[in-house]
């Protein structure tokens, strides 16, 4: 069951919002609604957030993302559609029930910290528990533990004015953690921070998520932040969600020209991983394979090198085309194995940016191995180069990419 499930969620501002819903159903656009004195902030948003997932809603100013999160936390009532949290329909709850939901199921981290200036850091961290009526000793303990999680252990007695911007945002994050809710909503939570502190906060969030497994809906206008944090990303434009997918899916399979143009300048090497571009390891041979069989496999797959793997998929070496050809001419029945020579082993989670030095130093395909060292995929050089080019371009193996790879290798190929 999704932690958050939105179906046809729509928010229209104006005197007659239901008229706007009918106009949208009849095919009217936002401009026509605007002429009628109506503003369609969110239109037919349908998506779900899985338990334990970081789901990012990405959009430029005016795309509707902030209105969307305000409907999810109950600050705005949807004009149309349904919103379920943990399976419960919360679309038309009373004010009292909404407050109860926000206190017990959903916590917020805001862009501008939203700390209470007259309360200590510890009191701010435990504030949500005070609203619930938790006794002082228990809430102080929970607040102190949450501050420790975000690297602010020992700062509970200080005032917010004594903290830097990054530290104050950590207090906001600690407050959400101390609340103990399974769902966290983060509205442009890091956008007010300078780039270095922002990256530190992103790292902090990813580290905490690996430990706690919260359900996080994260709002941002920064595409690089969305790509870095989101397990899935919802791209918004003019109030509508135009695509939902992983960073790799959005980069490699953009839903329309808008998304394609939006991601065109993304550094793909910092988003795509070895696991996203690797090929199935079908062009491999066992240690007992004969030279003729290996030569035939090379011709079938048009490759100049084959990895040699054991029965348990451990990489034992590599054979090259010229060695195989010589062995066939000599009538040898032994595979001319170069034991471990020229083999680069990488993890499926390694970013492409970290693979080029390996790829430039060897003719053999990169061996993608799991935590036990077993081969799970291969990355030939041509595949690595092709991954650099957005799908909308016609020439994936452009000379610029080739030149970059040669430069990394110091001129060797």
LINDAJO-V19047 format. One record per run of one state. SS is the DSSP state (h for helix, s for strand, l for the rest). FROM is the first residue (numbers start at 1). LEN is the number of residues. If there is no record, write none. Layout:
SS|FROM|LEN / SS|FROM|LEN
This chain:
l|1|3 / s|4|10 / l|14|3 / h|17|9 / l|26|4 / h|30|6 / l|36|3 / s|39|11 / l|50|4 / s|54|5 / l|59|6 / h|65|8 / l|73|7 / s|80|6 / l|86|2 / s|88|2 / l|90|5 / h|95|10 / l|105|1 / s|106|4 / l|110|10 / s|120|1 / h|121|5 / l|126|1 / h|127|6 / l|133|3 / h|136|14 / l|150|9 / s|159|1 / h|160|3 / l|163|2 / h|165|14 / l|179|4 / s|183|5 / l|188|7 / h|195|18 / l|213|2 / s|215|6 / l|221|2 / h|223|7 / l|230|2 / s|232|6 / l|238|2 / s|240|6 / l|246|1 / h|247|6 / l|253|4 / h|257|6 / l|263|5 / h|268|3 / l|271|2 / s|273|1 / h|274|4 / l|278|1 / s|279|1 / l|280|4 / s|284|2 / l|286|5 / h|291|11 / l|302|3 / s|305|5 / l|310|4 / s|314|7 / h|321|10 / l|331|7 / s|338|1 / l|339|6 / s|345|3 / l|348|3 / s|351|1 / h|352|3 / l|355|1 / h|356|5 / l|361|5 / s|366|4 / l|370|4 / s|374|6 / l|380|1 / h|381|6 / l|387|12 / h|399|10 / l|409|5
